[in-house]
Amino acid sequence: DTAVSQTPKYLVTQMGNDKSIKCEQNLGHDTMYWYKQDSKKFLKIMFSYNNKELIINETVPNRFSPKSPDKAHLNLHINSLELGDSAVYFCASSQDRATDTQYFGPGTRLTVL
Amino acid sequence: AQKVTQAQTEISVVEKEDVTLDCVYETRDTTYYLFWYKQPPSGELVFLIRRNSFDEQNEISGRYSWNFQKSTSSFNFTITASQVVDSAVYFCALSEAGLGFKTIFGAGTRLFVKA
């Protein structure tokens, strides 16, 4: 059973389009995260949700909008995609706070043309 | 400010060599947690270890060992008798109790193990 899953695994799209990435965890965790990994492998937190409540928003452009319909799901919607949005996006979850171990999804490689 | 430094960008070793990956952190909190994650070429992020600031005991897990030294703010990772399958990017990370839901990752060290 996959603990943290993301769809799609690959996403290729044109500049200006809107796209969504879905994330689901079956670990019963209270907290979920979105990270962005750039081409140099640098991992940066974007958002964190605890019990469906937004806790962290790390100065991400407002074209990015996370949505957590329930504790097990955290989706990421991106409007008006730009070239610089090309990256790998990882979803993760932890029991509670970030001091707990985070378990990561397989990643979604987004390519904006 | 919270910071994690992995000064080694890339390391290349020959199979069966021992290799140590360095991690130096900065924090003002007395309660914090340190992590190591592995990212193999397939891309997923695999959890390796979590250590809290009150437990300075070194840890060994098979060929992997970790040396936590608060005096030098370091949490180094050693692979003994490296194997080709150890080739990956390794990330050190820090999370502070005071920051709640935020984890800072180091820039990663890419390890190449040649046969």
Interface residues (C-beta under 8 A of the other chain):
Chain A: T31 Y33 K40 K41 F42 L43 K44 I45 S48 N50 I55 I56 E58 V88 F90 A92 R97 A98 T99 T101 Q102 Y103 F104 P106 G107 R109
Chain B: Y32 Y33 F35 Y37 Q39 G43 E44 L45 F47 R50 N52 V89 F91 S95 E96 A97 L99 G100 F101 K102 T103 F105 A107 G108 R110
